[in-house]
Amino acid sequence: MDSDQTNGQAHGTGRRALLGAAVLGAGGAVLGLPGAARAAGPGAPGGRAGRGLKSLPVPTIIGHRGASGYRPEHTFGSYDLALDLGADVVEAGDLVPTKDGHLVCRHEPEIGGTTDVASRPEFAGRKTTKVVDGVPTTGWFTEDFTLAELKTLRAVERIPANRPHNTLYDGRWEIPTFEEVLRWQDEQTRRRGRQVWIYPETKHPTYFRKLGLGLEERVAKLLRKHGKDGRHSPVILQSFEPTSIQRLNRLVDNPLVVLLSSADSRPYDFVEAKDPRTVADLVTPKGLREIAGYAQGIGPTLDLIIPKKADGTLAEPTALVADAHKVGLVLHPYTVRNENPFLPAEYRKGAAADAYGDVFGAFKRYFATGIDGVFTDNADTGVLARADFLKG
């Protein structure tokens, strides 16, 4: 373990003690903020008021890139709608830098599929091929544009085959900056009379650090500027690279979450450091104890909670929820979507790529594992599914 990791663990352990095990334990009952919905975790005997993460309903409904089931993702139209539909937290946003060092919200640095850049002749010469986390990728990249240039673009639906109705809104919204999101959060909190939470992610931090565009310092600077860098701040930070979370752990006191992809994958910072461990190693009791030294939660893919059989149907749940809760980690897996192709096979209805399946059935299976929350593209569906689940 390098010195950075050691320092991060020492600092993180103290922060975890301050947050308290009750914040992140299995099924800890919580109360919402004034005016917010209230919900208790499975098996919880009653409610308990709290600050920070303790104030969130359990299971928490997290609007994935806003309300991306209904609007082009990572736009203020998507973020606003997620709140309208009842999301407890909005994933606003996936953070990538511009050429001049600003942080903007896009799913990936390559923006050919999420903006109208391909139709802009003035930017035709910016199309290029780069290697991002070892994968050759062709398109247009945020780091090749100034913020002023990016602001001339407009967002479009990323997966029109699954969401043809969302294309109605193509061209309506621009690309938000992270600072605009922080101001939007304050405005929405005042307007709605309840604390609005956000859940930004550092995207490809190793890639950008090599370009001289380190993400974590920029995130921390903005959080400090807006007074949102404390342990009770309504900003949860996440990343697929554990070292990014360790770096953030040294810079801010916000709740931190390590995202986990498929069991056989390796975080790209591990690849760069020649660390042979895979996600399968990180979700062992030993791996989870290490994560608990510098983070407060994990965001695993749903397949790490309940694997799929060869036919695409759900198998038996793994021990991940219980093992993570034993070391005080919250679990916010990703992503439940309404459309057939994204659902386990037994919950699909027909074969249409844009048709809804029995997503309520899928939510019920996942909630029954004891997860603390879930990312969903359809916050309204998630809120209804939670109500059903808590009623028993």
C-alpha positions as CSV (number, residue, x, y, z in Angstrom):
1,M,0.0,0.0,0.0
2,D,1.5,3.4,-1.0
3,S,1.7,6.3,1.4
4,D,-1.2,8.1,-0.2
5,Q,-3.5,5.2,0.5
6,T,-2.2,4.9,4.1
7,N,-2.8,8.6,4.8
8,G,-6.3,8.4,3.2
9,Q,-7.2,5.5,5.4
10,A,-6.1,7.2,8.6
11,H,-8.1,10.3,7.8
12,G,-11.1,8.3,6.6
13,T,-11.3,6.2,9.7
14,G,-11.8,9.3,11.9
15,R,-14.5,10.6,9.6
16,R,-16.3,7.3,9.6
17,A,-16.4,7.4,13.4
18,L,-17.8,10.9,13.3
19,L,-20.5,9.8,10.9
20,G,-21.4,7.0,13.2
21,A,-22.1,3.4,12.4
22,A,-25.8,4.0,12.7
23,V,-25.7,6.2,9.6
24,L,-24.5,3.4,7.4
25,G,-25.6,0.2,9.0
26,A,-28.0,-2.3,7.5
27,G,-31.5,-1.0,7.5
28,G,-30.9,1.8,10.0
29,A,-34.1,3.8,10.3
30,V,-34.0,7.4,9.2
31,L,-36.2,10.4,9.0
32,G,-36.4,12.7,6.0
33,L,-35.8,16.5,6.3
34,P,-38.7,18.8,7.0
35,G,-41.1,18.5,4.2
36,A,-39.4,15.5,2.7
37,A,-40.8,12.0,2.4
38,R,-40.1,9.6,5.3
39,A,-39.1,6.0,5.0
40,A,-37.5,3.4,7.2
41,G,-35.2,0.6,6.2
42,P,-36.2,-3.0,6.1
43,G,-36.5,-4.4,9.6
44,A,-36.0,-1.1,11.3
45,P,-38.0,-0.7,14.5
46,G,-38.7,3.0,14.0
47,G,-37.4,6.3,12.9
48,R,-34.5,8.4,14.2
49,A,-33.8,12.0,13.2
50,G,-30.4,12.8,11.9
51,R,-28.1,15.0,9.9
52,G,-26.2,14.3,6.7
53,L,-26.7,10.8,5.3
54,K,-28.9,10.0,8.3
55,S,-31.5,12.4,6.9
56,L,-32.1,10.4,3.7
57,P,-35.0,7.9,3.3
58,V,-34.1,4.3,3.1
59,P,-34.1,2.8,0.5
60,T,-32.9,6.1,-1.1
61,I,-34.1,6.8,-4.6
62,I,-31.3,8.4,-6.7
63,G,-32.1,10.0,-10.0
64,H,-29.6,8.6,-12.4
65,R,-28.2,11.5,-14.4
66,G,-31.5,13.2,-13.4
67,A,-34.6,11.8,-14.9
68,S,-32.8,10.3,-17.9
69,G,-35.7,7.9,-18.6
70,Y,-37.7,11.0,-19.7
71,R,-35.2,13.7,-20.7
72,P,-31.7,13.9,-22.2
73,E,-29.4,13.1,-19.4
74,H,-27.3,15.6,-17.5
75,T,-29.4,18.7,-18.3
76,F,-31.2,21.0,-16.0
77,G,-34.4,19.7,-17.6
78,S,-33.5,16.2,-16.4
79,Y,-32.4,17.3,-13.0
80,D,-35.5,19.4,-12.4
81,L,-37.8,16.6,-13.4
82,A,-36.0,14.1,-11.1
83,L,-36.9,16.3,-8.2
84,D,-40.4,16.7,-9.5
85,L,-40.8,12.9,-9.6
86,G,-39.7,12.4,-6.0
87,A,-36.0,11.6,-6.2
88,D,-34.2,11.9,-2.9
89,V,-30.9,12.6,-4.5
90,V,-30.0,13.7,-8.1
91,E,-26.8,12.4,-9.8
92,A,-25.7,15.8,-11.0
93,G,-23.4,15.1,-12.6
94,D,-20.6,13.0,-14.2
95,L,-17.7,15.5,-14.0
96,V,-15.3,16.0,-16.9
97,P,-13.1,19.0,-17.6
98,T,-12.9,21.5,-20.4
99,K,-9.7,22.7,-22.1
100,D,-9.7,25.8,-19.9
101,G,-10.1,23.8,-16.7
102,H,-13.8,24.1,-15.9
103,L,-15.9,21.1,-14.8
104,V,-18.9,20.2,-16.8
105,C,-21.6,17.5,-16.5
106,R,-21.4,14.8,-19.3
107,H,-21.7,11.0,-19.1
108,E,-18.3,10.7,-20.8
109,P,-15.6,13.1,-22.1
110,E,-16.6,12.0,-25.6
111,I,-19.7,14.1,-26.4
112,G,-20.7,12.9,-29.9
113,G,-23.5,10.9,-28.6
114,T,-24.9,13.3,-26.0
115,T,-24.7,16.7,-27.8
116,D,-25.3,18.0,-31.3
117,V,-21.5,18.6,-31.9
118,A,-21.5,16.2,-34.9
119,S,-23.9,18.6,-36.8
120,R,-21.7,21.7,-36.1
121,P,-19.4,22.3,-39.1
122,E,-17.3,24.7,-37.1
123,F,-16.2,21.8,-34.9
124,A,-15.7,19.1,-37.6
125,G,-12.0,19.4,-37.3
126,R,-12.1,18.5,-33.6
127,K,-13.2,14.9,-34.3
128,T,-10.3,12.6,-33.3
129,T,-9.4,9.2,-31.8
130,K,-8.1,8.9,-28.3
131,V,-7.3,6.1,-25.9
132,V,-9.5,6.5,-22.8
133,D,-8.7,3.9,-20.0
134,G,-7.1,1.7,-22.6
135,V,-10.0,1.8,-25.1
136,P,-9.6,3.6,-28.5
137,T,-12.5,6.1,-28.7
138,T,-13.4,8.3,-31.7
139,G,-15.4,11.5,-31.4
140,W,-15.3,14.9,-29.8
141,F,-13.8,15.4,-26.3
142,T,-14.6,18.0,-23.7
143,E,-10.9,18.6,-23.0
144,D,-10.5,19.9,-26.6
145,F,-13.2,22.6,-26.1
146,T,-13.2,25.8,-24.0
147,L,-16.3,26.2,-21.8
148,A,-17.5,29.0,-24.1
149,E,-17.4,26.6,-27.0
150,L,-19.2,23.9,-25.2
151,K,-21.9,26.3,-24.1
152,T,-22.8,26.7,-27.8
153,L,-23.7,23.0,-28.0
154,R,-27.1,21.5,-27.0
155,A,-27.8,18.1,-25.4
156,V,-29.5,15.2,-27.2
157,E,-30.8,11.8,-26.1
158,R,-28.0,9.3,-25.7
159,I,-30.0,6.1,-26.4
160,P,-32.8,7.0,-28.9
161,A,-33.5,3.4,-29.8
162,N,-34.7,2.8,-26.2
163,R,-36.1,6.3,-25.6
164,P,-37.4,7.7,-28.9
165,H,-39.8,10.0,-27.0
166,N,-36.9,11.7,-25.4
167,T,-35.6,13.0,-28.7
168,L,-38.5,15.4,-28.6
169,Y,-36.3,17.4,-26.2
170,D,-33.1,17.3,-28.3
171,G,-31.5,20.7,-28.6
172,R,-33.4,22.3,-25.7
173,W,-30.8,22.4,-23.0
174,E,-27.1,23.3,-22.8
175,I,-24.3,21.5,-20.9
176,P,-24.3,22.4,-17.2
177,T,-21.1,23.3,-15.3
178,F,-20.6,21.8,-11.9
179,E,-20.6,25.3,-10.4
180,E,-24.0,25.9,-12.0
181,V,-25.2,22.7,-10.5
182,L,-24.1,23.8,-7.0
183,R,-26.0,27.0,-7.4
184,W,-29.0,25.1,-8.8
185,Q,-28.9,22.9,-5.7
186,D,-29.2,25.9,-3.5
187,E,-32.0,27.4,-5.6
188,Q,-34.0,24.2,-5.6
189,T,-33.5,23.7,-1.9
190,R,-35.0,27.2,-1.3
191,R,-37.8,26.7,-3.8
192,R,-38.9,23.3,-2.7
193,G,-38.5,23.8,1.1
194,R,-36.4,20.8,1.6
195,Q,-32.7,20.0,1.2
196,V,-31.8,18.9,-2.3
197,W,-29.0,16.3,-2.5
198,I,-26.6,15.7,-5.4
199,Y,-24.2,12.8,-6.2
200,P,-21.5,13.9,-8.6
201,E,-18.9,11.5,-10.0
202,T,-15.3,12.0,-11.0
203,K,-15.0,10.5,-14.5
204,H,-11.7,8.9,-15.7
205,P,-9.6,10.7,-13.1
206,T,-6.4,8.9,-14.0
207,Y,-6.8,9.8,-17.7
208,F,-7.4,13.5,-16.9
209,R,-4.6,13.7,-14.4
210,K,-2.2,12.6,-17.1
211,L,-3.5,15.5,-19.2
212,G,-2.8,18.0,-16.4
213,L,-6.5,18.3,-15.7
214,G,-6.8,16.7,-12.2
215,L,-10.4,16.4,-11.2
216,E,-10.3,16.1,-7.4
217,E,-8.7,19.4,-6.6
218,R,-11.1,21.2,-8.9
219,V,-14.1,19.5,-7.2
220,A,-12.7,20.3,-3.7
221,K,-12.1,23.9,-4.6
222,L,-15.7,24.4,-5.8
223,L,-17.2,22.6,-2.8
224,R,-15.1,24.8,-0.4
225,K,-16.1,27.9,-2.3
226,H,-19.8,27.0,-1.9
227,G,-19.5,25.8,1.7
228,K,-20.3,22.2,0.8
229,D,-17.2,20.3,1.8
230,G,-18.3,19.0,5.2
231,R,-19.3,15.6,6.5
232,H,-23.0,16.6,6.7
233,S,-23.0,18.4,3.3
234,P,-25.7,17.2,0.9
235,V,-23.1,16.3,-1.7
236,I,-22.0,12.6,-2.0
237,L,-18.9,12.1,-4.2
238,Q,-18.3,8.9,-6.1
239,S,-15.8,7.3,-8.5
240,F,-14.9,4.1,-10.2
241,E,-11.3,4.7,-9.2
242,P,-10.5,4.0,-5.5
243,T,-7.5,6.3,-5.6
244,S,-9.7,9.2,-6.7
245,I,-11.9,8.6,-3.6
246,Q,-8.7,8.4,-1.5
247,R,-7.5,11.7,-2.9
248,L,-10.9,13.3,-2.2
249,N,-10.8,11.9,1.3
250,R,-7.8,14.0,2.0
251,L,-9.3,17.2,0.4
252,V,-12.9,17.3,1.7
253,D,-15.1,15.7,4.4
254,N,-18.0,14.8,2.1
255,P,-19.5,11.3,2.1
256,L,-17.6,9.2,-0.4
257,V,-18.6,6.2,-2.4
258,V,-16.5,3.7,-4.4
259,L,-18.2,2.5,-7.6
260,L,-17.8,-1.1,-8.6
261,S,-18.2,-2.6,-12.0
262,S,-18.3,-6.3,-13.0
263,A,-16.5,-8.7,-10.8
264,D,-13.9,-9.5,-13.4
265,S,-13.1,-5.9,-14.2
266,R,-10.2,-3.8,-12.8
267,P,-10.4,-0.2,-11.8
268,Y,-8.3,1.7,-14.3
269,D,-6.1,3.3,-11.6
270,F,-5.3,-0.3,-10.6
271,V,-4.3,-1.1,-14.2
272,E,-2.0,2.0,-14.4
273,A,-0.5,1.1,-11.0
274,K,-0.1,-2.6,-12.1
275,D,-2.3,-3.6,-9.1
276,P,-3.6,-7.0,-10.1
277,R,-6.7,-6.9,-8.0
278,T,-10.1,-7.0,-9.6
279,V,-13.5,-5.9,-8.3
280,A,-14.0,-9.5,-7.1
281,D,-11.1,-8.8,-4.7
282,L,-12.6,-5.5,-3.5
283,V,-16.0,-7.1,-2.6
284,T,-14.4,-9.7,-0.3
285,P,-14.6,-8.9,3.4
286,K,-11.0,-7.9,3.3
287,G,-11.5,-5.6,0.4
288,L,-14.6,-4.0,1.9
289,R,-12.7,-3.4,5.2
290,E,-10.1,-1.5,3.2
291,I,-12.7,0.6,1.4
292,A,-14.3,1.4,4.7
293,G,-11.0,3.0,5.8
294,Y,-11.5,5.9,3.3
295,A,-15.1,5.8,2.1
296,Q,-18.6,5.6,3.5
297,G,-20.2,3.5,0.8
298,I,-20.0,1.5,-2.3
299,G,-22.0,1.7,-5.6
300,P,-21.9,-1.8,-7.0
301,T,-23.5,-2.8,-10.3
302,L,-26.7,-4.7,-9.6
303,D,-25.2,-7.9,-10.8
304,L,-22.9,-7.8,-7.8
305,I,-26.0,-7.8,-5.5
306,I,-27.9,-10.5,-7.5
307,P,-26.0,-12.2,-10.3
308,K,-27.7,-13.3,-13.5
309,K,-27.9,-16.9,-14.7
310,A,-26.9,-17.9,-18.2
311,D,-30.5,-17.2,-19.4
312,G,-30.5,-13.7,-18.0
313,T,-32.8,-14.4,-15.1
314,L,-31.8,-13.6,-11.5
315,A,-29.9,-16.1,-9.4
316,E,-29.6,-16.0,-5.6
317,P,-28.3,-12.8,-3.9
318,T,-24.6,-12.7,-2.9
319,A,-23.3,-11.9,0.5
320,L,-22.2,-8.4,-0.5
321,V,-25.0,-6.5,1.3
322,A,-24.4,-8.2,4.6
323,D,-20.6,-8.1,4.2
324,A,-20.6,-4.3,3.4
325,H,-23.0,-3.5,6.2
326,K,-20.7,-5.4,8.7
327,V,-18.0,-2.8,8.0
328,G,-20.4,0.1,8.1
329,L,-20.6,0.7,4.3
330,V,-23.8,1.9,2.7
331,L,-24.8,0.3,-0.7
332,H,-26.3,2.3,-3.6
333,P,-26.2,-0.1,-6.6
334,Y,-26.9,1.0,-10.2
335,T,-29.1,1.1,-12.4
336,V,-32.8,0.2,-12.5
337,R,-34.4,1.2,-15.8
338,N,-38.0,0.7,-17.0
339,E,-37.2,-0.6,-20.5
340,N,-37.0,-4.3,-21.4
341,P,-33.4,-4.5,-22.4
342,F,-32.2,-3.3,-19.1
343,L,-34.3,-5.7,-16.9
344,P,-33.6,-9.2,-15.8
345,A,-35.1,-11.6,-18.4
346,E,-38.0,-12.7,-16.2
347,Y,-39.2,-9.1,-15.9
348,R,-39.3,-8.3,-19.6
349,K,-42.6,-8.0,-21.4
350,G,-42.1,-8.7,-25.1
351,A,-39.0,-7.8,-27.1
352,A,-39.5,-4.2,-27.9
353,A,-36.4,-2.2,-27.1
354,D,-38.4,0.8,-25.9
355,A,-41.2,-1.0,-24.1
356,Y,-41.5,-1.2,-20.3
357,G,-41.3,-4.5,-18.5
358,D,-42.3,-5.5,-15.0
359,V,-39.9,-3.1,-13.3
360,F,-41.8,-3.1,-10.0
361,G,-41.1,-6.8,-9.7
362,A,-37.4,-6.1,-10.3
363,F,-37.3,-3.3,-7.7
364,K,-38.9,-5.6,-5.2
365,R,-36.2,-8.3,-5.6
366,Y,-33.4,-5.7,-5.3
367,F,-35.0,-3.9,-2.2
368,A,-35.4,-7.3,-0.5
369,T,-31.6,-7.7,-0.4
370,G,-31.4,-4.9,2.1
371,I,-29.7,-2.3,-0.1
372,D,-29.7,1.2,1.2
373,G,-30.8,2.9,-2.0
374,V,-30.6,2.5,-5.8
375,F,-29.9,4.6,-8.9
376,T,-32.7,4.7,-11.3
377,D,-33.5,6.5,-14.6
378,N,-37.2,6.6,-13.5
379,A,-37.4,8.2,-10.1
380,D,-41.2,8.1,-10.0
381,T,-41.2,4.4,-10.6
382,G,-38.6,4.0,-7.8
383,V,-40.7,6.0,-5.4
384,L,-43.8,3.9,-6.0
385,A,-41.8,0.7,-5.8
386,R,-40.3,1.8,-2.4
387,A,-43.8,2.6,-1.1
388,D,-45.0,-0.8,-2.1
389,F,-42.0,-2.5,-0.5
390,L,-42.2,-0.6,2.8
391,K,-45.9,-1.5,3.0
392,G,-44.9,-5.1,2.8
